[in-house]
């Protein structure tokens, strides 16, 4: 399977969201990544369900909703109702990850778990079989435009080995500081989904940037 590109709408121009969605709809993007921040789990506030719903109406692409919030189990259903087709919550935000994964999937959408840069991928061992996606944060969550933490490459390789050893289809998504300067190395380490925010929306030609990210060929994984 070719890798997926999920531009992060957090980096878009909020005054012209329809224009940005029109661009994404005609680009080679696969998903639209939507960061939900509550100002508690992370030091910033972004979107709520009421904005995700019109995003879904504007988007021809699946919405990849990333819940950077406390008590995600209270809000999953409302984000699914708003149009999320992938729902990812943080392992650090709940004591009932396995239960929440099962609940998300029971709603007919993909379930993902995200971990912060300081969290070991070994903490995923007991839930990996049930996951559709693991999102490795490659910056400290809360703000766009941060620099990629290169230690993440080691975490990608470790997680990819675990997935391959268990013969799973779990996708590895990388979120934070992803751009043309490091995308090839990230993919060679074993990533499947690239979340790209500032590198797409702040570029001179976002459509072309998405195309260049999509067309990267890596051959074999470097694991």
mmCIF file of the C-alpha atoms, coordinates in Angstrom:
data_MODEL
# 
_entry.id   MODEL 
# 
loop_
_atom_site.group_PDB 
_atom_site.id 
_atom_site.type_symbol 
_atom_site.label_atom_id 
_atom_site.label_alt_id 
_atom_site.label_comp_id 
_atom_site.label_asym_id 
_atom_site.label_entity_id 
_atom_site.label_seq_id 
_atom_site.pdbx_PDB_ins_code 
_atom_site.Cartn_x 
_atom_site.Cartn_y 
_atom_site.Cartn_z 
_atom_site.occupancy 
_atom_site.B_iso_or_equiv 
_atom_site.pdbx_formal_charge 
_atom_site.auth_seq_id 
_atom_site.auth_comp_id 
_atom_site.auth_asym_id 
_atom_site.auth_atom_id 
_atom_site.pdbx_PDB_model_num 
ATOM 1   C CA . UNK A 1 1   ? 0.000   0.000  0.000  1.00 0.00 ? 1   UNK A CA 1 
ATOM 2   C CA . UNK A 1 2   ? 1.216   3.475  -0.850 1.00 0.00 ? 2   UNK A CA 1 
ATOM 3   C CA . UNK A 1 3   ? 1.651   5.831  2.068  1.00 0.00 ? 3   UNK A CA 1 
ATOM 4   C CA . UNK A 1 4   ? -1.114  8.294  2.913  1.00 0.00 ? 4   UNK A CA 1 
ATOM 5   C CA . UNK A 1 5   ? -0.911  12.078 3.159  1.00 0.00 ? 5   UNK A CA 1 
ATOM 6   C CA . UNK A 1 6   ? -3.126  13.790 5.732  1.00 0.00 ? 6   UNK A CA 1 
ATOM 7   C CA . UNK A 1 7   ? -2.759  17.588 5.603  1.00 0.00 ? 7   UNK A CA 1 
ATOM 8   C CA . UNK A 1 8   ? -3.527  19.160 8.972  1.00 0.00 ? 8   UNK A CA 1 
ATOM 9   C CA . UNK A 1 9   ? -6.294  21.717 8.748  1.00 0.00 ? 9   UNK A CA 1 
ATOM 10  C CA . UNK A 1 10  ? -4.906  23.360 11.894 1.00 0.00 ? 10  UNK A CA 1 
ATOM 11  C CA . UNK A 1 11  ? -2.409  25.147 9.627  1.00 0.00 ? 11  UNK A CA 1 
ATOM 12  C CA . UNK A 1 12  ? -5.029  26.357 7.131  1.00 0.00 ? 12  UNK A CA 1 
ATOM 13  C CA . UNK A 1 13  ? -6.418  29.864 6.707  1.00 0.00 ? 13  UNK A CA 1 
ATOM 14  C CA . UNK A 1 14  ? -9.514  29.861 8.920  1.00 0.00 ? 14  UNK A CA 1 
ATOM 15  C CA . UNK A 1 15  ? -10.938 32.819 7.053  1.00 0.00 ? 15  UNK A CA 1 
ATOM 16  C CA . UNK A 1 16  ? -10.967 30.839 3.821  1.00 0.00 ? 16  UNK A CA 1 
ATOM 17  C CA . UNK A 1 17  ? -11.566 27.238 4.879  1.00 0.00 ? 17  UNK A CA 1 
ATOM 18  C CA . UNK A 1 18  ? -13.819 26.452 1.925  1.00 0.00 ? 18  UNK A CA 1 
ATOM 19  C CA . UNK A 1 19  ? -11.020 27.494 -0.434 1.00 0.00 ? 19  UNK A CA 1 
ATOM 20  C CA . UNK A 1 20  ? -8.556  25.268 1.406  1.00 0.00 ? 20  UNK A CA 1 
ATOM 21  C CA . UNK A 1 21  ? -10.954 22.325 1.330  1.00 0.00 ? 21  UNK A CA 1 
ATOM 22  C CA . UNK A 1 22  ? -11.486 22.855 -2.402 1.00 0.00 ? 22  UNK A CA 1 
ATOM 23  C CA . UNK A 1 23  ? -7.710  22.642 -2.807 1.00 0.00 ? 23  UNK A CA 1 
ATOM 24  C CA . UNK A 1 24  ? -7.499  19.456 -0.718 1.00 0.00 ? 24  UNK A CA 1 
ATOM 25  C CA . UNK A 1 25  ? -10.408 17.855 -2.571 1.00 0.00 ? 25  UNK A CA 1 
ATOM 26  C CA . UNK A 1 26  ? -8.600  18.190 -5.899 1.00 0.00 ? 26  UNK A CA 1 
ATOM 27  C CA . UNK A 1 27  ? -5.146  17.306 -4.561 1.00 0.00 ? 27  UNK A CA 1 
ATOM 28  C CA . UNK A 1 28  ? -3.492  13.918 -3.987 1.00 0.00 ? 28  UNK A CA 1 
ATOM 29  C CA . UNK A 1 29  ? -4.221  14.106 -0.251 1.00 0.00 ? 29  UNK A CA 1 
ATOM 30  C CA . UNK A 1 30  ? -5.832  11.003 1.240  1.00 0.00 ? 30  UNK A CA 1 
ATOM 31  C CA . UNK A 1 31  ? -7.242  12.268 4.558  1.00 0.00 ? 31  UNK A CA 1 
ATOM 32  C CA . UNK A 1 32  ? -7.761  15.597 6.281  1.00 0.00 ? 32  UNK A CA 1 
ATOM 33  C CA . UNK A 1 33  ? -6.220  15.662 9.750  1.00 0.00 ? 33  UNK A CA 1 
ATOM 34  C CA . UNK A 1 34  ? -8.258  17.599 12.328 1.00 0.00 ? 34  UNK A CA 1 
ATOM 35  C CA . UNK A 1 35  ? -6.630  18.395 15.679 1.00 0.00 ? 35  UNK A CA 1 
ATOM 36  C CA . UNK A 1 36  ? -9.057  18.805 18.570 1.00 0.00 ? 36  UNK A CA 1 
ATOM 37  C CA . UNK A 1 37  ? -7.452  20.624 21.531 1.00 0.00 ? 37  UNK A CA 1 
ATOM 38  C CA . UNK A 1 38  ? -9.141  21.447 24.819 1.00 0.00 ? 38  UNK A CA 1 
ATOM 39  C CA . UNK A 1 39  ? -6.631  23.737 26.536 1.00 0.00 ? 39  UNK A CA 1 
ATOM 40  C CA . UNK A 1 40  ? -6.263  21.143 29.319 1.00 0.00 ? 40  UNK A CA 1 
ATOM 41  C CA . UNK A 1 41  ? -4.530  18.094 27.857 1.00 0.00 ? 41  UNK A CA 1 
ATOM 42  C CA . UNK A 1 42  ? -2.526  20.472 25.656 1.00 0.00 ? 42  UNK A CA 1 
ATOM 43  C CA . UNK A 1 43  ? -1.901  24.217 26.150 1.00 0.00 ? 43  UNK A CA 1 
ATOM 44  C CA . UNK A 1 44  ? -4.078  25.376 23.267 1.00 0.00 ? 44  UNK A CA 1 
ATOM 45  C CA . UNK A 1 45  ? -7.704  25.352 22.094 1.00 0.00 ? 45  UNK A CA 1 
ATOM 46  C CA . UNK A 1 46  ? -8.771  24.557 18.541 1.00 0.00 ? 46  UNK A CA 1 
ATOM 47  C CA . UNK A 1 47  ? -11.967 23.092 17.105 1.00 0.00 ? 47  UNK A CA 1 
ATOM 48  C CA . UNK A 1 48  ? -15.097 21.490 18.506 1.00 0.00 ? 48  UNK A CA 1 
ATOM 49  C CA . UNK A 1 49  ? -17.778 19.246 17.092 1.00 0.00 ? 49  UNK A CA 1 
ATOM 50  C CA . UNK A 1 50  ? -19.742 22.194 15.718 1.00 0.00 ? 50  UNK A CA 1 
ATOM 51  C CA . UNK A 1 51  ? -16.893 23.062 13.361 1.00 0.00 ? 51  UNK A CA 1 
ATOM 52  C CA . UNK A 1 52  ? -16.072 19.480 12.406 1.00 0.00 ? 52  UNK A CA 1 
ATOM 53  C CA . UNK A 1 53  ? -19.585 19.057 10.987 1.00 0.00 ? 53  UNK A CA 1 
ATOM 54  C CA . UNK A 1 54  ? -19.213 21.779 8.293  1.00 0.00 ? 54  UNK A CA 1 
ATOM 55  C CA . UNK A 1 55  ? -15.678 20.525 7.616  1.00 0.00 ? 55  UNK A CA 1 
ATOM 56  C CA . UNK A 1 56  ? -17.206 17.150 6.792  1.00 0.00 ? 56  UNK A CA 1 
ATOM 57  C CA . UNK A 1 57  ? -19.690 18.831 4.470  1.00 0.00 ? 57  UNK A CA 1 
ATOM 58  C CA . UNK A 1 58  ? -16.852 20.635 2.671  1.00 0.00 ? 58  UNK A CA 1 
ATOM 59  C CA . UNK A 1 59  ? -14.507 17.649 2.454  1.00 0.00 ? 59  UNK A CA 1 
ATOM 60  C CA . UNK A 1 60  ? -14.539 14.842 -0.097 1.00 0.00 ? 60  UNK A CA 1 
ATOM 61  C CA . UNK A 1 61  ? -11.773 13.192 1.939  1.00 0.00 ? 61  UNK A CA 1 
ATOM 62  C CA . UNK A 1 62  ? -12.113 11.230 5.195  1.00 0.00 ? 62  UNK A CA 1 
ATOM 63  C CA . UNK A 1 63  ? -11.693 13.308 8.348  1.00 0.00 ? 63  UNK A CA 1 
ATOM 64  C CA . UNK A 1 64  ? -8.883  11.990 10.562 1.00 0.00 ? 64  UNK A CA 1 
ATOM 65  C CA . UNK A 1 65  ? -9.881  13.436 13.943 1.00 0.00 ? 65  UNK A CA 1 
ATOM 66  C CA . UNK A 1 66  ? -7.150  13.594 16.588 1.00 0.00 ? 66  UNK A CA 1 
ATOM 67  C CA . UNK A 1 67  ? -8.518  14.129 20.102 1.00 0.00 ? 67  UNK A CA 1 
ATOM 68  C CA . UNK A 1 68  ? -5.911  15.921 22.213 1.00 0.00 ? 68  UNK A CA 1 
ATOM 69  C CA . UNK A 1 69  ? -8.326  16.190 25.105 1.00 0.00 ? 69  UNK A CA 1 
ATOM 70  C CA . UNK A 1 70  ? -8.919  14.834 28.592 1.00 0.00 ? 70  UNK A CA 1 
ATOM 71  C CA . UNK A 1 71  ? -11.638 12.204 29.067 1.00 0.00 ? 71  UNK A CA 1 
ATOM 72  C CA . UNK A 1 72  ? -11.938 11.406 25.343 1.00 0.00 ? 72  UNK A CA 1 
ATOM 73  C CA . UNK A 1 73  ? -14.505 8.701  26.080 1.00 0.00 ? 73  UNK A CA 1 
ATOM 74  C CA . UNK A 1 74  ? -17.061 11.449 26.804 1.00 0.00 ? 74  UNK A CA 1 
ATOM 75  C CA . UNK A 1 75  ? -16.769 12.992 23.338 1.00 0.00 ? 75  UNK A CA 1 
ATOM 76  C CA . UNK A 1 76  ? -16.085 10.191 20.851 1.00 0.00 ? 76  UNK A CA 1 
ATOM 77  C CA . UNK A 1 77  ? -19.708 9.687  19.851 1.00 0.00 ? 77  UNK A CA 1 
ATOM 78  C CA . UNK A 1 78  ? -20.310 13.364 19.144 1.00 0.00 ? 78  UNK A CA 1 
ATOM 79  C CA . UNK A 1 79  ? -17.253 13.574 16.885 1.00 0.00 ? 79  UNK A CA 1 
ATOM 80  C CA . UNK A 1 80  ? -18.342 10.460 15.001 1.00 0.00 ? 80  UNK A CA 1 
ATOM 81  C CA . UNK A 1 81  ? -21.770 12.036 14.570 1.00 0.00 ? 81  UNK A CA 1 
ATOM 82  C CA . UNK A 1 82  ? -20.069 15.204 13.286 1.00 0.00 ? 82  UNK A CA 1 
ATOM 83  C CA . UNK A 1 83  ? -18.338 13.213 10.539 1.00 0.00 ? 83  UNK A CA 1 
ATOM 84  C CA . UNK A 1 84  ? -15.076 11.727 11.828 1.00 0.00 ? 84  UNK A CA 1 
ATOM 85  C CA . UNK A 1 85  ? -14.025 8.595  9.947  1.00 0.00 ? 85  UNK A CA 1 
ATOM 86  C CA . UNK A 1 86  ? -10.850 8.036  11.955 1.00 0.00 ? 86  UNK A CA 1 
ATOM 87  C CA . UNK A 1 87  ? -10.854 8.857  15.674 1.00 0.00 ? 87  UNK A CA 1 
ATOM 88  C CA . UNK A 1 88  ? -7.567  8.915  17.568 1.00 0.00 ? 88  UNK A CA 1 
ATOM 89  C CA . UNK A 1 89  ? -7.240  9.547  21.295 1.00 0.00 ? 89  UNK A CA 1 
ATOM 90  C CA . UNK A 1 90  ? -4.176  9.819  23.517 1.00 0.00 ? 90  UNK A CA 1 
ATOM 91  C CA . UNK A 1 91  ? -3.043  6.848  25.568 1.00 0.00 ? 91  UNK A CA 1 
ATOM 92  C CA . UNK A 1 92  ? -2.024  9.316  28.280 1.00 0.00 ? 92  UNK A CA 1 
ATOM 93  C CA . UNK A 1 93  ? -5.588  10.709 28.512 1.00 0.00 ? 93  UNK A CA 1 
ATOM 94  C CA . UNK A 1 94  ? -7.534  7.620  29.601 1.00 0.00 ? 94  UNK A CA 1 
ATOM 95  C CA . UNK A 1 95  ? -7.254  4.591  31.877 1.00 0.00 ? 95  UNK A CA 1 
ATOM 96  C CA . UNK A 1 96  ? -9.525  2.515  29.637 1.00 0.00 ? 96  UNK A CA 1 
ATOM 97  C CA . UNK A 1 97  ? -7.826  2.449  26.251 1.00 0.00 ? 97  UNK A CA 1 
ATOM 98  C CA . UNK A 1 98  ? -8.935  -1.057 25.249 1.00 0.00 ? 98  UNK A CA 1 
ATOM 99  C CA . UNK A 1 99  ? -12.572 -0.326 26.050 1.00 0.00 ? 99  UNK A CA 1 
ATOM 100 C CA . UNK A 1 100 ? -12.471 2.954  24.147 1.00 0.00 ? 100 UNK A CA 1 
ATOM 101 C CA . UNK A 1 101 ? -10.855 1.368  21.073 1.00 0.00 ? 101 UNK A CA 1 
ATOM 102 C CA . UNK A 1 102 ? -13.632 -1.220 20.934 1.00 0.00 ? 102 UNK A CA 1 
ATOM 103 C CA . UNK A 1 103 ? -16.291 1.458  21.351 1.00 0.00 ? 103 UNK A CA 1 
ATOM 104 C CA . UNK A 1 104 ? -14.882 3.609  18.539 1.00 0.00 ? 104 UNK A CA 1 
ATOM 105 C CA . UNK A 1 105 ? -14.788 0.650  16.171 1.00 0.00 ? 105 UNK A CA 1 
ATOM 106 C CA . UNK A 1 106 ? -18.346 -0.287 17.131 1.00 0.00 ? 106 UNK A CA 1 
ATOM 107 C CA . UNK A 1 107 ? -19.378 3.074  15.660 1.00 0.00 ? 107 UNK A CA 1 
ATOM 108 C CA . UNK A 1 108 ? -18.076 1.973  12.256 1.00 0.00 ? 108 UNK A CA 1 
ATOM 109 C CA . UNK A 1 109 ? -14.941 4.150  12.189 1.00 0.00 ? 109 UNK A CA 1 
ATOM 110 C CA . UNK A 1 110 ? -11.225 3.469  12.514 1.00 0.00 ? 110 UNK A CA 1 
ATOM 111 C CA . UNK A 1 111 ? -9.715  3.674  16.012 1.00 0.00 ? 111 UNK A CA 1 
ATOM 112 C CA . UNK A 1 112 ? -6.301  5.159  16.664 1.00 0.00 ? 112 UNK A CA 1 
ATOM 113 C CA . UNK A 1 113 ? -4.149  5.752  19.721 1.00 0.00 ? 113 UNK A CA 1 
ATOM 114 C CA . UNK A 1 114 ? -1.620  8.592  19.900 1.00 0.00 ? 114 UNK A CA 1 
ATOM 115 C CA . UNK A 1 115 ? 1.395   8.779  22.188 1.00 0.00 ? 115 UNK A CA 1 
ATOM 116 C CA . UNK A 1 116 ? 3.443   11.809 23.157 1.00 0.00 ? 116 UNK A CA 1 
ATOM 117 C CA . UNK A 1 117 ? 7.193   12.034 22.429 1.00 0.00 ? 117 UNK A CA 1 
ATOM 118 C CA . UNK A 1 118 ? 8.192   10.889 25.929 1.00 0.00 ? 118 UNK A CA 1 
ATOM 119 C CA . UNK A 1 119 ? 5.895   7.818  25.904 1.00 0.00 ? 119 UNK A CA 1 
ATOM 120 C CA . UNK A 1 120 ? 7.484   4.505  24.925 1.00 0.00 ? 120 UNK A CA 1 
ATOM 121 C CA . UNK A 1 121 ? 5.943   2.422  22.142 1.00 0.00 ? 121 UNK A CA 1 
ATOM 122 C CA . UNK A 1 122 ? 6.232   -0.534 24.553 1.00 0.00 ? 122 UNK A CA 1 
ATOM 123 C CA . UNK A 1 123 ? 3.212   0.925  26.344 1.00 0.00 ? 123 UNK A CA 1 
ATOM 124 C CA . UNK A 1 124 ? 1.151   -0.096 23.311 1.00 0.00 ? 124 UNK A CA 1 
ATOM 125 C CA . UNK A 1 125 ? 1.960   -3.805 23.567 1.00 0.00 ? 125 UNK A CA 1 
ATOM 126 C CA . UNK A 1 126 ? -1.313  -4.832 25.223 1.00 0.00 ? 126 UNK A CA 1 
ATOM 127 C CA . UNK A 1 127 ? -3.578  -2.975 22.778 1.00 0.00 ? 127 UNK A CA 1 
ATOM 128 C CA . UNK A 1 128 ? -1.692  -3.129 19.491 1.00 0.00 ? 128 UNK A CA 1 
ATOM 129 C CA . UNK A 1 129 ? -3.694  -6.042 18.058 1.00 0.00 ? 129 UNK A CA 1 
ATOM 130 C CA . UNK A 1 130 ? -6.927  -4.111 18.291 1.00 0.00 ? 130 UNK A CA 1 
ATOM 131 C CA . UNK A 1 131 ? -5.744  -0.861 16.754 1.00 0.00 ? 131 UNK A CA 1 
ATOM 132 C CA . UNK A 1 132 ? -6.283  0.463  13.255 1.00 0.00 ? 132 UNK A CA 1 
ATOM 133 C CA . UNK A 1 133 ? -3.703  3.219  13.700 1.00 0.00 ? 133 UNK A CA 1 
ATOM 134 C CA . UNK A 1 134 ? -0.960  4.461  16.016 1.00 0.00 ? 134 UNK A CA 1 
ATOM 135 C CA . UNK A 1 135 ? -0.142  8.160  15.880 1.00 0.00 ? 135 UNK A CA 1 
ATOM 136 C CA . UNK A 1 136 ? 3.375   8.937  17.051 1.00 0.00 ? 136 UNK A CA 1 
ATOM 137 C CA . UNK A 1 137 ? 3.709   12.578 18.052 1.00 0.00 ? 137 UNK A CA 1 
ATOM 138 C CA . UNK A 1 138 ? 6.973   13.881 16.654 1.00 0.00 ? 138 UNK A CA 1 
ATOM 139 C CA . UNK A 1 139 ? 6.584   17.232 18.423 1.00 0.00 ? 139 UNK A CA 1 
ATOM 140 C CA . UNK A 1 140 ? 5.173   18.123 21.824 1.00 0.00 ? 140 UNK A CA 1 
ATOM 141 C CA . UNK A 1 141 ? 1.435   18.418 21.109 1.00 0.00 ? 141 UNK A CA 1 
ATOM 142 C CA . UNK A 1 142 ? -0.449  21.673 21.255 1.00 0.00 ? 142 UNK A CA 1 
ATOM 143 C CA . UNK A 1 143 ? 0.942   23.945 18.550 1.00 0.00 ? 143 UNK A CA 1 
ATOM 144 C CA . UNK A 1 144 ? 1.657   23.751 14.842 1.00 0.00 ? 144 UNK A CA 1 
ATOM 145 C CA . UNK A 1 145 ? 4.917   24.713 13.181 1.00 0.00 ? 145 UNK A CA 1 
ATOM 146 C CA . UNK A 1 146 ? 7.273   22.914 15.575 1.00 0.00 ? 146 UNK A CA 1 
ATOM 147 C CA . UNK A 1 147 ? 10.499  21.137 14.595 1.00 0.00 ? 147 UNK A CA 1 
ATOM 148 C CA . UNK A 1 148 ? 10.498  17.368 14.144 1.00 0.00 ? 148 UNK A CA 1 
ATOM 149 C CA . UNK A 1 149 ? 12.026  15.384 17.031 1.00 0.00 ? 149 UNK A CA 1 
ATOM 150 C CA . UNK A 1 150 ? 14.416  13.014 15.266 1.00 0.00 ? 150 UNK A CA 1 
ATOM 151 C CA . UNK A 1 151 ? 14.341  10.475 18.096 1.00 0.00 ? 151 UNK A CA 1 
ATOM 152 C CA . UNK A 1 152 ? 10.940  9.628  16.611 1.00 0.00 ? 152 UNK A CA 1 
ATOM 153 C CA . UNK A 1 153 ? 12.661  7.678  13.807 1.00 0.00 ? 153 UNK A CA 1 
ATOM 154 C CA . UNK A 1 154 ? 13.855  5.125  16.359 1.00 0.00 ? 154 UNK A CA 1 
ATOM 155 C CA . UNK A 1 155 ? 10.326  4.833  17.752 1.00 0.00 ? 155 UNK A CA 1 
ATOM 156 C CA . UNK A 1 156 ? 8.909   4.292  14.265 1.00 0.00 ? 156 UNK A CA 1 
ATOM 157 C CA . UNK A 1 157 ? 11.371  1.465  13.579 1.00 0.00 ? 157 UNK A CA 1 
ATOM 158 C CA . UNK A 1 158 ? 10.642  -0.193 16.930 1.00 0.00 ? 158 UNK A CA 1 
ATOM 159 C CA . UNK A 1 159 ? 6.897   0.010  16.416 1.00 0.00 ? 159 UNK A CA 1 
ATOM 160 C CA . UNK A 1 160 ? 7.133   -1.216 12.804 1.00 0.00 ? 160 UNK A CA 1 
ATOM 161 C CA . UNK A 1 161 ? 9.021   -4.305 13.968 1.00 0.00 ? 161 UNK A CA 1 
ATOM 162 C CA . UNK A 1 162 ? 6.319   -5.047 16.528 1.00 0.00 ? 162 UNK A CA 1 
ATOM 163 C CA . UNK A 1 163 ? 3.586   -4.708 13.901 1.00 0.00 ? 163 UNK A CA 1 
ATOM 164 C CA . UNK A 1 164 ? 5.399   -6.912 11.394 1.00 0.00 ? 164 UNK A CA 1 
ATOM 165 C CA . UNK A 1 165 ? 6.260   -9.560 13.998 1.00 0.00 ? 165 UNK A CA 1 
ATOM 166 C CA . UNK A 1 166 ? 2.574   -9.836 14.902 1.00 0.00 ? 166 UNK A CA 1 
ATOM 167 C CA . UNK A 1 167 ? 1.464   -9.752 11.248 1.00 0.00 ? 167 UNK A CA 1 
ATOM 168 C CA . UNK A 1 168 ? -0.834  -6.782 11.863 1.00 0.00 ? 168 UNK A CA 1 
ATOM 169 C CA . UNK A 1 169 ? -2.262  -4.164 9.498  1.00 0.00 ? 169 UNK A CA 1 
ATOM 170 C CA . UNK A 1 170 ? -1.947  -1.313 12.011 1.00 0.00 ? 170 UNK A CA 1 
ATOM 171 C CA . UNK A 1 171 ? -0.964  1.962  10.359 1.00 0.00 ? 171 UNK A CA 1 
ATOM 172 C CA . UNK A 1 172 ? 1.762   4.208  11.767 1.00 0.00 ? 172 UNK A CA 1 
ATOM 173 C CA . UNK A 1 173 ? 0.933   7.894  11.513 1.00 0.00 ? 173 UNK A CA 1 
ATOM 174 C CA . UNK A 1 174 ? 3.498   10.631 12.200 1.00 0.00 ? 174 UNK A CA 1 
ATOM 175 C CA . UNK A 1 175 ? 2.271   14.000 13.407 1.00 0.00 ? 175 UNK A CA 1 
ATOM 176 C CA . UNK A 1 176 ? 4.475   17.056 13.865 1.00 0.00 ? 176 UNK A CA 1 
ATOM 177 C CA . UNK A 1 177 ? 7.222   18.770 11.921 1.00 0.00 ? 177 UNK A CA 1 
ATOM 178 C CA . UNK A 1 178 ? 6.747   16.615 8.819  1.00 0.00 ? 178 UNK A CA 1 
ATOM 179 C CA . UNK A 1 179 ? 7.825   18.089 5.485  1.00 0.00 ? 179 UNK A CA 1 
ATOM 180 C CA . UNK A 1 180 ? 9.757   17.445 2.310  1.00 0.00 ? 180 UNK A CA 1 
ATOM 181 C CA . UNK A 1 181 ? 13.027  17.725 4.225  1.00 0.00 ? 181 UNK A CA 1 
ATOM 182 C CA . UNK A 1 182 ? 12.379  14.610 6.339  1.00 0.00 ? 182 UNK A CA 1 
ATOM 183 C CA . UNK A 1 183 ? 9.447   12.710 4.767  1.00 0.00 ? 183 UNK A CA 1 
ATOM 184 C CA . UNK A 1 184 ? 11.634  10.144 3.012  1.00 0.00 ? 184 UNK A CA 1 
ATOM 185 C CA . UNK A 1 185 ? 13.498  9.259  6.215  1.00 0.00 ? 185 UNK A CA 1 
ATOM 186 C CA . UNK A 1 186 ? 10.207  8.975  8.103  1.00 0.00 ? 186 UNK A CA 1 
ATOM 187 C CA . UNK A 1 187 ? 8.722   6.662  5.482  1.00 0.00 ? 187 UNK A CA 1 
ATOM 188 C CA . UNK A 1 188 ? 11.872  4.520  5.283  1.00 0.00 ? 188 UNK A CA 1 
ATOM 189 C CA . UNK A 1 189 ? 11.676  4.056  9.060  1.00 0.00 ? 189 UNK A CA 1 
ATOM 190 C CA . UNK A 1 190 ? 8.239   2.468  8.583  1.00 0.00 ? 190 UNK A CA 1 
ATOM 191 C CA . UNK A 1 191 ? 5.586   5.193  8.642  1.00 0.00 ? 191 UNK A CA 1 
ATOM 192 C CA . UNK A 1 192 ? 2.360   4.789  6.667  1.00 0.00 ? 192 UNK A CA 1 
ATOM 193 C CA . UNK A 1 193 ? 0.597   8.138  7.161  1.00 0.00 ? 193 UNK A CA 1 
ATOM 194 C CA . UNK A 1 194 ? 2.205   11.591 7.095  1.00 0.00 ? 194 UNK A CA 1 
ATOM 195 C CA . UNK A 1 195 ? 0.422   14.468 8.804  1.00 0.00 ? 195 UNK A CA 1 
ATOM 196 C CA . UNK A 1 196 ? 1.689   17.683 7.230  1.00 0.00 ? 196 UNK A CA 1 
ATOM 197 C CA . UNK A 1 197 ? 0.440   21.071 8.356  1.00 0.00 ? 197 UNK A CA 1 
ATOM 198 C CA . UNK A 1 198 ? 2.653   24.107 7.957  1.00 0.00 ? 198 UNK A CA 1 
ATOM 199 C CA . UNK A 1 199 ? 4.764   22.387 5.293  1.00 0.00 ? 199 UNK A CA 1 
ATOM 200 C CA . UNK A 1 200 ? 1.655   22.175 3.092  1.00 0.00 ? 200 UNK A CA 1 
ATOM 201 C CA . UNK A 1 201 ? -0.443  25.229 3.892  1.00 0.00 ? 201 UNK A CA 1 
ATOM 202 C CA . UNK A 1 202 ? 2.461   27.656 4.269  1.00 0.00 ? 202 UNK A CA 1 
ATOM 203 C CA . UNK A 1 203 ? 4.141   26.524 1.056  1.00 0.00 ? 203 UNK A CA 1 
ATOM 204 C CA . UNK A 1 204 ? 3.995   28.527 -2.157 1.00 0.00 ? 204 UNK A CA 1 
ATOM 205 C CA . UNK A 1 205 ? 2.082   25.740 -3.880 1.00 0.00 ? 205 UNK A CA 1 
ATOM 206 C CA . UNK A 1 206 ? 0.211   23.468 -1.429 1.00 0.00 ? 206 UNK A CA 1 
ATOM 207 C CA . UNK A 1 207 ? -1.126  21.164 -4.144 1.00 0.00 ? 207 UNK A CA 1 
ATOM 208 C CA . UNK A 1 208 ? 2.361   20.590 -5.503 1.00 0.00 ? 208 UNK A CA 1 
ATOM 209 C CA . UNK A 1 209 ? 3.766   20.014 -2.011 1.00 0.00 ? 209 UNK A CA 1 
ATOM 210 C CA . UNK A 1 210 ? 1.132   17.343 -1.367 1.00 0.00 ? 210 UNK A CA 1 
ATOM 211 C CA . UNK A 1 211 ? 1.973   15.747 -4.715 1.00 0.00 ? 211 UNK A CA 1 
ATOM 212 C CA . UNK A 1 212 ? 5.683   15.682 -3.915 1.00 0.00 ? 212 UNK A CA 1 
ATOM 213 C CA . UNK A 1 213 ? 4.988   14.115 -0.508 1.00 0.00 ? 213 UNK A CA 1 
ATOM 214 C CA . UNK A 1 214 ? 2.724   11.530 -2.107 1.00 0.00 ? 214 UNK A CA 1 
ATOM 215 C CA . UNK A 1 215 ? 5.168   10.593 -4.855 1.00 0.00 ? 215 UNK A CA 1 
ATOM 216 C CA . UNK A 1 216 ? 8.093   9.753  -2.552 1.00 0.00 ? 216 UNK A CA 1 
ATOM 217 C CA . UNK A 1 217 ? 9.242   6.196  -3.218 1.00 0.00 ? 217 UNK A CA 1 
ATOM 218 C CA . UNK A 1 218 ? 11.320  4.385  -0.609 1.00 0.00 ? 218 UNK A CA 1 
ATOM 219 C CA . UNK A 1 219 ? 11.685  0.752  -1.669 1.00 0.00 ? 219 UNK A CA 1 
ATOM 220 C CA . UNK A 1 220 ? 12.364  -1.298 1.478  1.00 0.00 ? 220 UNK A CA 1 
ATOM 221 C CA . UNK A 1 221 ? 11.932  -0.114 5.056  1.00 0.00 ? 221 UNK A CA 1 
ATOM 222 C CA . UNK A 1 222 ? 15.101  0.810  6.941  1.00 0.00 ? 222 UNK A CA 1 
ATOM 223 C CA . UNK A 1 223 ? 14.295  -1.156 10.094 1.00 0.00 ? 223 UNK A CA 1 
# 
